[in-house]
Amino acid sequence: MLKGTRKHPRMRYDIISILLPIIVVSLLFTIISIAPFGSRNLLISDLSTQYLQFFAELRRQLIHLSFSSYSFLISIGDSLIPVYAYYLLSPCQGQFKNVGFRQKEM
């Protein structure tokens, strides 16, 4: 009989520990207007520091038809194949949108 009554408080803490962070983050996203509750996005800081440089390099390679698998864009130089696979070739990226833009418009 004691085992059955002991399990209830444990399950209650588990449910609270899951729901409380979800509620707090949802409230913060709503207050700050971050997606999906607003027009702002968390990826803005990554766009200018990572994605934009990688997309600019991909654009340059596509326009000039000079594909290189190695670049000094990454610290002291590294292979671009993992960068393309991880950052640029995701189907959610819409990766070829920026090919028509001029360099100064990016």
C-alpha distances in whole Angstrom, upper triangle without the diagonal:
4,5,6,7,9,11,12,15,16,17,18,20,21,23,25,26,28,29,30,33,34,34,36,39,39,40,42,44,45,46,48,49,48,48,46,46,50,53,53,51,50,52,55,55,55,58,60,59,59,59,62,64,63,64,67,68,67,69,72,71,71,74,76,75,74,71,70,67,67,68,68,66,63,63,66,66,64,63,63,61,58,58,60,57,54,56,58,58,54,55,53,56,59,61,64,65,66,69,71,71,74,73,73,71,68
4,5,5,6,9,11,12,13,15,17,18,19,21,23,24,26,27,28,31,32,33,34,37,37,38,40,42,43,44,46,47,46,46,45,45,48,52,51,49,48,50,53,53,53,56,58,57,56,57,60,62,61,62,65,66,65,67,70,70,70,73,75,73,73,69,68,65,65,66,66,64,61,61,64,64,61,61,61,59,56,57,58,55,52,54,57,56,53,54,52,55,58,60,63,63,65,68,70,70,72,71,71,69,66
4,6,5,7,9,11,11,13,15,17,17,19,21,22,23,25,27,29,30,31,33,35,36,37,39,40,41,43,45,46,44,44,43,43,47,50,49,47,45,48,51,51,50,53,56,55,54,54,58,59,58,59,62,63,62,64,67,66,67,70,72,70,70,66,65,62,62,63,63,61,58,58,61,61,58,58,58,56,53,53,55,52,49,51,54,53,50,51,49,52,55,57,60,60,62,65,67,67,69,68,69,67,63
4,6,6,7,10,11,11,13,16,16,17,20,21,22,24,25,28,29,29,31,33,34,35,37,39,40,41,43,44,43,42,41,41,45,48,47,46,44,47,50,50,50,52,55,54,53,54,57,59,57,58,62,62,61,63,66,66,66,69,71,70,69,66,65,62,62,63,63,61,58,58,61,61,59,58,58,56,52,53,54,51,49,50,53,52,49,49,48,51,54,55,59,59,61,64,66,66,68,67,68,65,62
4,6,6,8,10,11,12,14,15,17,18,20,21,22,24,26,27,28,30,32,33,34,36,37,38,40,42,43,42,42,40,40,44,47,46,45,43,46,49,49,49,52,54,54,53,53,57,58,57,58,62,62,61,64,66,66,66,69,71,70,70,66,65,63,63,63,63,61,58,58,61,61,59,59,58,57,53,54,55,52,49,51,53,53,49,50,48,51,54,56,59,59,61,64,66,65,68,67,67,65,62
4,6,6,7,9,11,12,13,15,16,18,20,21,22,25,26,27,28,30,31,32,34,36,37,38,40,41,40,40,39,39,42,46,45,43,41,44,47,47,47,50,52,51,50,51,54,56,55,56,59,60,59,62,64,64,64,67,69,68,67,64,63,60,60,60,60,58,55,55,58,58,56,56,56,54,51,51,52,50,47,48,51,51,48,48,47,49,52,54,58,58,59,62,64,64,66,65,65,63,60
4,6,5,6,9,10,11,13,14,16,17,19,20,22,23,24,26,28,29,30,32,34,35,36,38,39,38,37,36,36,40,43,42,41,39,41,44,44,44,47,50,49,48,48,52,53,52,53,56,57,56,58,61,61,61,64,66,65,64,61,60,57,57,57,58,55,52,53,56,56,53,53,53,51,48,48,49,47,44,45,48,48,44,45,43,46,49,51,54,54,56,59,61,61,63,62,62,60,57
4,5,5,6,9,10,11,12,14,16,17,18,21,22,22,24,26,27,28,30,32,32,34,36,37,36,36,34,34,38,41,40,39,38,40,43,43,43,46,49,48,47,48,51,53,52,53,56,57,56,58,61,61,61,64,66,65,64,61,60,58,58,58,58,56,53,53,56,56,54,54,53,52,48,48,50,47,44,45,48,47,44,44,43,45,48,50,54,54,55,58,60,60,62,61,61,59,56
4,5,5,6,9,10,10,12,14,15,16,19,20,21,22,24,25,26,28,30,31,32,34,35,34,35,33,33,37,40,39,38,36,39,42,42,42,45,47,46,46,47,50,52,51,52,55,56,55,57,60,60,60,63,65,64,64,61,60,57,57,57,56,54,51,52,55,55,53,53,52,51,47,47,49,46,43,44,47,47,44,44,42,45,48,50,53,53,54,57,60,59,61,60,60,58,55
4,5,5,6,9,10,11,13,14,15,18,19,20,21,23,25,26,28,29,31,32,34,35,33,33,32,33,36,39,38,36,34,37,40,40,40,42,45,44,43,44,47,49,48,49,52,53,52,55,57,57,57,60,62,61,61,58,56,54,54,53,53,51,48,49,52,52,50,50,49,48,44,44,46,43,40,42,44,44,41,42,40,42,46,47,51,51,52,55,57,57,59,58,58,56,53
4,5,5,6,9,10,11,12,14,16,17,18,20,22,23,24,26,28,29,30,32,33,32,31,30,30,34,37,36,34,33,35,38,39,38,41,44,43,42,43,46,48,47,47,51,52,51,53,56,56,56,58,61,60,59,56,55,52,53,53,53,50,48,48,51,51,49,49,48,46,43,43,44,42,39,40,43,42,39,39,38,40,43,45,49,49,50,53,55,55,57,56,56,54,51
4,5,5,6,9,10,11,12,15,16,16,18,20,21,22,24,26,26,28,30,31,30,30,28,28,32,35,34,33,32,35,37,38,38,40,43,43,42,42,46,48,47,48,51,52,51,53,56,56,56,59,61,60,60,57,56,53,54,53,53,51,48,49,52,52,50,50,49,48,44,44,45,43,40,40,43,43,40,40,38,40,43,45,49,48,50,53,55,54,57,56,56,53,51
4,5,5,6,9,10,10,13,14,15,16,19,20,21,22,24,25,27,28,30,29,29,28,28,31,34,33,32,30,33,35,35,36,38,41,40,40,40,43,45,45,46,49,50,49,51,54,54,54,57,59,58,58,55,54,51,51,51,51,48,45,46,49,49,47,47,46,46,42,42,43,41,38,38,41,42,38,39,37,39,42,44,47,47,48,52,54,53,55,54,54,52,49
4,5,5,6,9,10,12,13,15,16,18,19,21,22,23,25,27,28,29,27,27,26,27,30,33,32,30,28,31,34,34,34,36,39,38,38,38,41,43,42,43,46,47,46,49,51,51,51,54,56,55,55,52,51,48,48,48,48,46,43,44,47,47,45,44,44,42,39,39,40,38,35,36,38,38,35,36,34,36,39,41,45,45,46,49,51,50,53,51,52,50,47
4,5,5,6,8,11,11,12,14,16,17,18,20,21,22,24,26,27,25,25,24,24,27,30,30,28,27,30,33,33,33,36,38,38,37,38,41,43,42,42,46,47,46,48,51,51,51,53,56,55,55,52,51,49,49,48,49,46,43,44,48,47,45,45,44,43,39,39,40,38,35,35,38,38,34,35,33,35,38,40,44,43,45,48,50,49,52,51,51,49,46
4,5,5,6,9,10,10,12,14,15,16,18,20,21,22,24,25,24,24,23,23,26,29,28,27,26,29,32,32,32,35,37,37,37,37,40,42,42,42,45,47,46,48,51,51,51,54,56,55,55,52,52,49,49,48,48,46,43,44,47,47,45,45,44,43,40,39,41,38,35,36,38,39,35,36,33,35,38,40,44,43,45,48,50,49,51,50,50,48,45
4,6,6,7,9,11,11,13,15,16,17,19,21,22,23,24,23,23,23,23,26,29,27,26,24,27,30,29,30,33,35,34,34,35,38,40,39,40,43,44,44,46,48,49,49,51,54,53,53,50,49,46,46,45,45,42,40,40,44,44,42,42,41,40,37,36,38,36,32,33,36,36,33,34,32,33,37,38,42,42,43,46,48,47,49,48,48,46,43
4,6,6,7,9,11,12,13,15,16,17,19,21,22,23,21,21,20,20,24,26,25,24,22,25,28,28,28,31,33,33,32,32,36,38,37,37,41,42,41,43,46,46,46,49,51,50,50,47,46,44,44,44,44,41,38,39,43,42,41,40,39,38,35,34,35,33,30,31,33,33,30,31,28,30,34,35,39,39,40,43,45,44,47,46,46,44,41
4,6,5,6,9,10,10,12,14,15,16,18,20,21,19,19,18,18,21,25,24,23,22,25,27,28,28,31,33,33,33,33,36,38,38,38,41,43,42,43,47,47,47,49,52,51,51,48,48,46,46,45,45,42,40,41,44,44,42,42,41,40,36,36,37,35,31,32,34,34,31,31,29,31,34,36,39,38,40,43,45,44,47,46,45,43,40
4,5,5,6,9,10,11,12,14,15,17,18,20,19,19,19,18,21,24,23,22,21,24,27,27,28,30,33,33,33,33,36,38,38,38,41,43,42,44,47,47,47,50,52,52,52,49,48,46,46,45,45,42,40,40,44,44,42,43,41,41,37,36,37,36,32,32,35,36,32,33,30,32,35,37,40,39,40,44,45,44,46,45,45,43,40
4,5,5,6,8,10,10,12,14,15,16,18,16,17,16,16,19,22,20,19,18,21,23,23,24,27,29,29,29,29,32,34,34,35,38,39,39,40,43,44,44,46,49,48,48,45,45,42,42,41,41,38,36,36,40,40,39,39,37,37,34,33,34,32,29,29,31,32,29,30,27,29,32,33,37,36,37,40,42,41,43,42,42,39,37
4,6,5,6,9,10,10,12,14,15,16,14,14,13,14,17,20,19,18,17,20,22,23,24,26,28,29,28,28,31,33,33,33,36,38,37,39,42,43,42,45,47,47,47,44,44,42,42,41,41,38,36,37,40,40,39,39,37,36,33,32,33,31,28,28,30,31,27,28,25,26,29,31,35,34,35,39,40,39,42,41,40,38,35
4,6,5,6,9,10,10,12,14,15,14,15,14,13,16,19,19,19,18,21,23,24,25,27,30,30,31,30,33,36,35,36,38,40,40,41,44,45,45,47,49,49,49,47,47,45,45,44,43,40,38,39,43,43,42,42,40,39,36,35,36,34,31,30,33,33,30,30,27,29,31,34,37,36,37,40,42,41,43,42,42,39,37
4,5,5,6,9,10,11,12,14,13,15,15,13,16,19,18,18,16,20,22,22,24,26,28,28,29,29,32,34,34,35,37,39,39,40,43,44,44,46,49,49,49,46,46,44,44,42,42,39,37,38,41,41,40,41,39,39,36,34,35,34,31,30,32,33,30,31,28,29,32,34,37,36,36,40,41,40,42,41,40,38,35
4,5,5,6,8,10,10,12,10,12,12,11,13,16,15,14,13,16,18,19,20,22,25,25,25,26,28,30,31,31,34,35,35,36,39,40,40,42,45,45,45,43,42,40,40,39,38,35,33,34,38,38,37,37,35,35,32,30,32,30,27,26,28,30,26,27,24,25,28,30,33,32,33,36,38,36,38,37,37,34,32
4,5,5,6,9,10,10,9,10,9,8,11,14,14,14,14,17,19,20,22,23,26,27,27,26,29,31,31,31,34,36,36,37,40,41,41,42,45,45,46,43,43,41,42,40,40,37,35,37,40,40,39,39,37,36,33,32,32,31,28,27,29,30,27,27,23,25,27,30,33,31,32,36,37,36,38,37,37,34,32
4,5,5,6,9,10,10,12,12,9,12,15,15,15,15,19,20,21,23,25,27,28,29,29,30,33,34,34,36,38,38,39,42,43,43,45,47,48,48,46,46,44,44,42,42,39,37,38,42,42,41,41,39,39,36,34,35,34,31,30,32,33,30,30,26,28,30,32,35,33,34,38,39,37,40,39,38,35,33
4,5,5,6,8,8,11,12,10,11,14,12,13,12,16,17,18,20,22,24,25,26,26,28,30,31,31,33,36,36,37,39,41,41,42,45,46,46,44,43,42,41,40,39,36,34,35,39,39,38,39,37,37,34,32,33,33,29,28,30,31,28,29,25,26,29,31,33,32,32,36,37,35,37,36,35,33,31
4,6,5,6,5,7,8,6,8,10,9,10,10,14,15,16,18,19,22,23,24,23,25,28,28,28,31,33,33,34,36,38,38,39,42,43,43,41,41,39,39,38,37,34,33,34,38,38,37,37,35,35,32,30,31,30,27,25,27,28,25,26,22,23,25,27,30,28,29,33,34,32,34,33,32,30,28
4,6,5,6,8,8,5,7,10,10,12,13,17,17,19,21,22,24,26,27,26,28,31,31,31,33,36,35,36,39,40,40,41,44,45,45,43,44,42,42,41,40,37,36,37,41,41,40,40,38,38,35,33,33,33,30,28,30,31,28,28,24,25,27,29,32,30,31,34,35,33,36,35,34,31,30
4,6,8,11,12,9,9,12,11,13,14,18,18,19,22,23,24,26,27,27,28,31,32,32,34,37,37,37,40,42,41,43,45,46,47,45,45,44,44,42,41,37,36,37,41,42,41,41,39,40,37,34,35,35,32,30,31,33,30,30,27,27,29,31,34,31,32,36,36,34,36,36,34,32,30
4,6,9,11,9,8,10,8,10,11,14,14,16,18,19,21,22,24,24,25,28,29,29,30,33,33,34,36,38,38,39,42,43,43,42,42,41,40,38,37,34,33,34,38,38,38,38,36,37,34,31,32,32,29,27,28,30,28,28,24,24,27,28,31,29,29,33,33,31,33,32,31,28,26
4,7,8,6,4,6,6,9,10,14,14,16,18,19,20,22,24,23,24,27,28,27,29,32,32,32,35,37,36,37,40,41,42,40,41,40,40,38,37,34,33,34,38,38,38,38,35,36,33,31,31,31,28,26,27,29,26,26,22,22,24,26,28,26,27,31,31,29,31,31,29,27,25
4,6,6,5,6,5,5,7,10,11,13,15,16,18,20,20,20,21,24,25,24,27,29,29,29,32,34,34,35,38,39,39,37,37,36,36,35,34,31,30,31,35,35,34,34,32,32,30,27,28,27,24,22,24,25,22,23,19,19,21,23,26,24,24,28,29,27,29,29,28,25,23
3,5,5,6,6,6,8,10,12,14,16,16,19,20,20,19,21,24,24,23,26,28,28,28,31,33,32,33,37,37,38,36,36,35,35,34,34,31,30,32,35,35,34,33,31,31,28,26,26,26,23,21,22,23,20,20,16,17,19,21,24,22,23,27,27,26,29,28,28,25,23
4,6,8,9,8,10,13,15,17,18,18,21,23,23,21,23,26,26,25,28,30,29,30,33,34,33,35,38,38,39,37,38,37,37,36,36,33,32,34,38,37,36,35,32,32,30,27,27,26,24,22,23,24,20,20,16,18,19,22,25,23,25,28,29,28,31,31,30,27,25
4,7,9,10,12,15,16,19,20,20,23,25,25,24,25,29,29,28,30,33,32,32,36,37,36,38,41,41,42,40,41,40,40,39,39,35,35,36,40,40,38,38,35,35,33,31,31,30,27,25,26,27,24,24,20,21,23,25,28,26,27,31,31,30,33,32,32,29,27
4,6,8,11,14,14,17,19,18,21,23,24,22,23,27,27,26,28,31,31,30,34,35,35,36,39,40,40,39,40,39,39,37,37,34,33,35,39,38,38,37,34,35,33,30,30,30,27,25,25,27,24,23,20,20,21,24,26,24,25,29,29,27,30,30,29,26,24
4,7,10,12,12,15,17,16,18,21,21,20,20,24,25,23,25,28,28,27,30,32,31,32,36,36,37,36,37,36,37,35,35,31,31,33,37,36,36,35,32,33,31,28,28,28,25,23,23,25,22,22,18,18,19,21,23,21,21,25,25,24,26,26,25,22,21
4,7,9,8,11,13,13,15,17,18,17,18,21,22,21,23,26,26,26,29,31,30,31,34,35,36,35,35,34,34,32,32,28,28,30,34,33,33,33,30,31,29,26,26,26,23,21,22,24,21,21,18,17,19,21,23,20,21,25,25,23,25,25,24,21,19
4,6,6,9,10,10,13,15,15,14,16,19,20,19,21,24,24,24,27,29,28,30,32,33,34,32,32,31,31,29,29,26,25,27,31,30,29,29,27,27,25,22,23,23,20,17,18,20,18,19,15,14,17,18,21,19,19,23,24,22,24,24,23,21,18
4,6,7,8,10,12,13,14,13,15,18,19,19,21,23,23,24,27,28,29,30,33,33,33,31,31,30,30,28,27,24,23,24,28,28,27,27,25,26,23,21,21,22,18,16,18,20,18,19,16,15,18,19,22,20,21,24,26,24,26,24,24,22,19
4,6,5,6,9,10,10,10,12,15,15,15,17,19,20,21,23,25,25,26,29,29,29,27,27,26,26,24,24,20,20,22,25,25,24,24,22,22,20,17,18,18,15,13,14,17,15,16,13,12,15,16,19,17,17,21,23,21,23,21,21,19,16
4,5,5,7,9,10,10,11,14,15,15,16,19,20,20,22,24,25,26,28,29,29,28,28,27,27,24,24,20,20,22,25,25,25,25,23,24,22,19,19,21,18,15,16,19,17,19,16,14,16,16,19,17,17,20,21,19,21,19,18,17,14
4,6,6,7,9,10,11,13,14,15,17,19,20,21,23,25,25,27,29,30,29,28,27,26,25,23,22,18,18,19,23,23,23,24,22,23,21,18,19,21,18,15,17,20,19,21,18,16,19,18,21,20,18,22,23,21,22,20,19,18,15
4,6,5,6,7,9,10,11,12,14,16,17,18,20,22,23,24,26,27,26,24,24,23,22,20,19,16,15,16,20,20,20,20,18,20,17,14,16,17,14,11,13,16,15,18,16,13,16,16,18,18,17,20,22,20,21,19,19,18,14
4,6,6,5,6,9,10,10,12,14,15,15,18,19,20,21,24,25,24,23,23,22,22,19,19,15,15,18,21,21,20,20,18,19,18,14,15,17,14,11,12,15,15,17,14,12,14,13,15,14,13,16,18,16,17,15,16,14,11
4,6,6,5,7,10,10,11,13,15,16,17,19,20,21,23,25,24,23,23,22,21,19,18,14,15,16,20,20,20,21,18,20,19,16,17,19,17,13,14,18,18,20,18,15,17,15,17,16,14,17,19,16,16,14,14,13,10
4,7,7,7,9,11,12,13,15,16,18,19,21,22,24,25,24,22,21,21,19,16,15,12,12,13,16,17,17,18,16,19,17,14,16,18,15,12,14,18,18,21,19,16,18,17,19,18,16,19,21,19,19,16,16,16,13
4,6,6,6,9,10,11,13,14,16,17,19,20,22,22,21,19,19,18,17,14,14,10,10,12,15,15,15,15,13,15,14,10,12,14,12,9,11,14,15,18,16,13,16,14,16,17,15,17,20,18,19,16,17,17,13
4,6,5,6,8,10,10,12,14,15,16,18,20,20,20,18,18,17,17,15,15,12,12,15,18,17,16,16,13,15,14,10,10,13,11,7,8,12,12,15,13,10,12,10,13,13,12,14,17,15,16,14,16,15,11
4,5,5,6,9,10,10,12,14,15,16,18,19,19,18,18,18,18,15,15,12,13,16,19,18,18,18,15,17,16,12,13,15,14,10,10,14,15,17,15,12,13,11,13,12,10,12,14,12,13,11,12,11,7
4,6,5,6,9,10,11,12,14,15,17,18,17,16,15,16,15,12,12,8,10,12,15,14,14,15,12,15,15,11,12,15,14,11,11,15,16,19,18,14,16,13,14,14,12,13,16,14,14,11,12,13,9
4,5,5,6,9,10,11,12,14,16,16,15,13,13,13,12,10,11,8,9,13,15,13,13,12,9,11,11,8,8,11,11,8,7,11,13,16,16,12,14,11,12,13,11,12,16,14,15,13,15,15,11
4,5,5,6,8,10,10,12,14,15,15,13,14,15,15,13,15,11,13,17,19,17,16,15,12,13,14,10,9,12,12,9,7,10,12,14,14,10,11,8,9,10,7,9,12,11,12,11,13,13,9
4,5,5,6,9,10,10,12,14,14,13,14,15,15,13,14,11,13,16,18,16,17,16,13,15,16,13,12,15,16,12,11,14,16,18,18,14,14,11,11,11,8,9,11,10,10,7,10,11,8
4,5,5,6,9,10,11,12,11,10,10,11,11,9,11,8,11,14,16,14,14,13,10,12,14,11,10,14,15,12,11,13,16,18,19,15,16,12,12,14,11,10,14,13,13,10,13,14,11
4,5,5,6,9,10,10,10,9,10,11,12,11,13,11,13,17,18,16,15,13,10,11,13,10,8,12,13,11,8,10,14,15,16,13,13,9,9,11,9,8,12,12,13,12,15,15,13
4,5,5,6,9,10,10,10,12,14,15,14,16,14,16,20,21,19,18,17,13,15,17,14,12,15,16,14,11,13,16,17,17,14,13,10,8,10,7,5,9,9,10,9,13,12,10
4,6,5,6,8,8,9,11,13,14,12,14,13,16,19,20,17,17,16,13,15,18,15,14,17,19,16,14,16,19,20,21,18,17,13,12,13,10,8,11,11,10,9,13,14,12
4,6,5,5,5,5,8,10,12,11,14,13,16,19,20,17,16,14,11,13,16,14,12,15,17,16,13,14,18,19,21,18,17,13,12,14,12,10,13,14,14,13,16,17,15
4,6,5,7,7,11,13,15,15,18,16,19,22,23,20,19,17,14,15,17,15,13,16,18,16,13,14,17,18,20,17,15,12,10,12,11,8,11,12,13,13,17,17,15
4,6,8,10,13,16,17,17,19,18,21,24,25,22,22,20,17,18,21,19,16,19,21,19,16,17,20,21,22,19,17,14,11,13,11,8,9,11,11,11,15,15,15
4,5,8,11,15,16,15,18,17,20,23,23,21,21,19,17,18,21,19,17,21,23,21,18,19,22,23,25,22,20,17,15,17,14,11,13,14,13,13,17,18,17
4,6,10,13,15,15,18,18,21,24,24,21,20,18,15,16,19,18,16,19,21,20,17,18,21,22,24,21,20,16,14,17,16,12,15,16,16,16,20,21,19
4,6,10,12,12,15,15,18,21,21,17,17,15,13,14,18,17,15,18,21,20,17,18,22,23,25,22,21,18,16,19,17,14,17,18,18,17,21,22,20
4,7,9,10,14,14,16,19,19,15,14,12,10,11,14,14,12,15,17,17,14,15,19,21,23,20,20,16,15,18,17,15,18,19,19,18,22,22,20
4,5,7,11,12,13,16,16,12,11,9,8,9,13,12,11,14,17,16,15,16,20,22,24,21,21,18,18,21,19,17,21,21,21,19,23,24,21
4,7,11,11,12,15,14,11,8,5,5,6,9,10,10,12,14,15,14,15,18,21,23,21,21,18,18,22,20,19,23,23,23,21,25,26,23
4,7,9,9,12,11,7,6,4,5,8,10,10,11,14,15,16,15,17,20,23,25,22,23,20,20,23,21,20,24,24,23,21,24,25,23
4,5,7,9,9,5,6,6,6,10,12,10,12,15,16,15,15,17,20,23,24,21,23,19,20,22,20,19,23,22,21,18,21,23,20
4,5,6,6,4,7,9,9,13,14,12,14,17,17,17,17,20,22,26,26,23,25,21,22,24,21,21,24,23,22,19,21,23,20
4,6,8,6,8,10,9,13,13,10,13,16,15,14,14,18,20,23,23,20,22,18,20,21,18,19,22,20,19,16,18,20,17
4,6,5,6,8,8,12,11,9,12,15,14,13,14,17,19,23,23,20,22,19,21,23,20,21,24,23,23,19,21,22,19
4,6,8,11,12,15,14,13,16,18,17,16,18,21,23,26,26,24,26,23,25,26,24,25,28,26,25,22,23,25,22
4,7,11,13,16,16,15,18,20,19,19,20,23,25,29,29,26,28,25,27,28,26,26,29,28,27,23,25,27,24
4,7,9,12,13,12,15,17,17,17,18,20,23,26,27,24,26,23,24,26,24,24,27,26,25,22,24,26,23
4,6,9,9,9,12,14,14,15,16,18,20,24,25,22,24,21,23,25,23,23,27,26,26,23,26,27,24
4,6,7,8,9,11,12,13,14,15,18,21,23,21,22,19,21,23,22,22,25,25,25,23,26,27,23
4,6,5,6,9,10,10,10,12,15,18,19,17,19,15,17,20,18,18,22,22,22,20,23,23,20
4,5,5,6,9,10,10,10,13,16,18,17,18,15,17,20,19,19,23,23,24,22,25,26,22
4,5,5,6,8,10,10,12,16,17,16,18,15,18,20,20,20,24,24,26,24,26,26,23
4,5,5,6,7,9,11,15,15,13,16,13,15,18,17,18,21,21,22,20,23,23,19
4,6,6,5,6,9,12,13,11,13,10,12,15,15,15,19,19,21,19,22,22,18
4,6,6,5,7,11,13,12,14,11,14,17,17,18,22,22,24,23,25,25,21
4,6,7,7,11,12,11,14,12,15,17,18,19,22,23,24,23,25,24,21
4,6,7,10,10,8,11,9,13,14,14,16,19,19,21,19,21,20,17
4,6,9,9,7,9,6,9,11,12,13,16,16,18,17,20,19,15
4,6,8,7,8,6,9,12,13,14,17,18,21,20,23,22,18
4,5,5,8,8,11,13,15,16,19,20,23,22,24,23,19
4,6,6,8,10,12,15,16,19,20,23,23,25,23,20
4,6,8,11,12,14,16,19,19,22,23,24,22,19
4,5,8,9,11,13,16,16,19,19,21,18,15
4,6,6,9,11,13,14,17,18,20,17,15
4,6,7,9,12,13,15,16,18,16,13
4,6,6,8,10,13,14,17,15,13
4,6,7,8,12,13,15,12,11
4,5,5,8,9,12,9,8
4,6,8,9,12,11,10
4,7,9,12,10,10
4,6,8,6,7
4,6,5,7
4,5,6
4,6
4
